[in-house]
Amino acid sequence: MFDNLSDRLSGALKNLTGKGKITEDNVKETLREVRMALLEADVALPVVKDFIAAVKTRAVGTEVGKALDPGQAFIKVVNDELVKAMGAENDALDLNAKPPVVILLAGLQGAGKTTSAGKLSHLLINREKKSVMVASADVYRPAAIKQLETVAGEVGATFFPSSTEQKPVDIAKNAIEEARKQFMDVIIIDTAGRLAVDEAMMSEISELQQTVEPTETLFVVDSMTGQDAANTAKAFNDALDLTGVILTKADGDARGGAALSIRQITGKPIKFIGMGEKLDQLEPFHPERVASRILGMGDVLSLIEEVERKVDKTKAEKVAKKIMKGKGFDLQDFREQLLQMSNMGGMAGLMDKLPGMGQIPEAAKQKVMNDKSTGRMVAMINSMTPKERARPELIKGSRKKRIANGSGTQIQDVNRMLKQFNQMQKMMKKMKGKGGMMKMMRSMQGMTPPGGGGMGGMPPFGRK
């Protein structure tokens, strides 16, 4: 996420780190680099101008000049201004209104509204413990209603049926009435998208909003459209009373222009950010955490929250206890670790949140973040017998060939996976007994991640 911007900003700020004195000249040079980084990231020009002016005012004042480490103080100023530009803090949904709370989704075609309706339902059901109904008022796209029905089934939301012969306003009114009858906490109404902002579309959705009076009207926008996302959001905000924005496809956005521009141009907060295609990959937008990631300082809070939500603690404790008792780490345990990792978005998703990732060379990052190999390794272990998983030393010539054939891989792949498993197994042995974790951590220092694996040298989840 926002890799290009992160690299450019980190490079620009690196020049000031460790300097004993911050002068107007070196601040001027650094700010020029920061300005270029933001413009290349497709941040809207008015936002860039305000940002640079605010940083300059604070940087040449006493705040930085009298600091013990002026370079670090300057980075803090940049961090603070990034946070301010994106909205200071997370702006949560208003779920305290009289139920059913009505959430209306608006946006252009292809922005991901229907998928976002499913993702938002998943979040509300699993994290907020709300009952959710979804309804489609998109009577123009033939597959829209069926798509929402499928998504609703996957996340456990109640689907309100509608048809293309009905009027959007009638669908919305009937859906809200049904949600009231079923004592639903929340109803999410998906609306039609268009290829561009047009008068007919705005008129229809404006009438819809006035009729149903939603508690939340969220604009769904593709983050990869950069500052155009902010300009489109402004056009919608001029026609509708938006309460917030859902920024989709941020995992594929290397620039970050939309995230940095939307709040200032529309005055509306980004409430959620889509971080992947899976229906559980919608996160509340925390400006301070995103700023930290942009500056290469990671997002440990989000990582901890993700571990809490997605790791099967029972399985993790079982593996940890087994290792601590000296019973060994076998291929079945290794498989569980790979699946836990995959469930959390793979190694790429984890490493994106770890501090200092910006300092690791791209080649080394790609080596450990090859998440496709995780699936291949799981397929290899699935092709083994229970006996082979428990006793990997049995896996010789003919067995390797059978495993490769069963998993659609090559014998070299099986050898590579077994080598990586052996490295992991050696590490786990170091955890046995008193002071085991410290011994293991010492052995990891300076160690390069194993080729193509995706596991690196991580201990089982659930152990601290």
Disulfide bonds with the S-S distance in Angstrom:
none
